[in-house]
C-alpha cells in the first residue's frame, strides 16, 4: 500500500465526527494506486478537495499546513 496526501481548497470545510478538514491540514489515505486513492477520497469528500499528492515533505507540512496530517481513525 502506498500513501496519498489530500489537500483542500480555501472554502472546503468538512466536519467528520469530531475532526475538521480544511485548507490548514492534509488527509492521508493508503491505497494500492492513484485510482483507488481517488475513489476512497470521493467516497468521503465527494469532489470537495484540492489535490492528491503521492508524497508530501515535512517542510511542506510545516510551511503550508500548520495542522499537519489528520487521520480519520
N, C-alpha and C positions, 0 to 999 in steps of 0.2 A: 504494500500500500504506500502511496505517495501522499504528501501533504500539499494542500492547495490553500491559498490565503485569499480571503474575500474582503473587499473594502466597500464602503457605502458612500453615496452621494451626500451632499450637504443637507438636503431636505429629507433623506430617508431616516426615519426613526422607528425602530421595531422594538416592541416590548414582548419578550417571550419569558414566561414565568416571572422570575424576579430580576431578569437581566435586560439591559438596554443595549441595543446595537445601533450605532450611528457613525458619523464621519470620524469620530475620535478613536475608533477601535477597529480591530481586524478579527474576522472569524476564520478559524482553521477547520478544514474538513479533510478527512482521509478518504482517498478513492484510488482505484487502480489506474485511472486515466482522466484526462480533462473532461471528456463527455460524461463520465459517471459523476465527477465532482459537480459539473454544471447541473445535472439532473437533481442531485441532492440539494443544491442551493435553491433551485426553482421550487422544490417541494416545500421549503421553509419560507423563503423570502420572495417568492414569485419573481417578478422581474425588477424588484426594487433593491438592486445592489449596483455597485460601480464596476469593479474589475475583479478578475480572477488571476492570481499570480501563482506560479509554480515554485517561487522562492521569495523570501522576504528577509532582508538582513536586519540584524539588531539595530544597526544605525538608522535604517528607515523607520523601524518601530519607534525608536527614541525621538526621532525628529518630527514625524508626521502623525503618529497615533499614540498619544500620551496614555491612553487606557490600555494599550497593547492588545494582546490576543485574548478574546473572550471565548469561553468554552460553554457549550450547552449542557454538558453532563453535570 
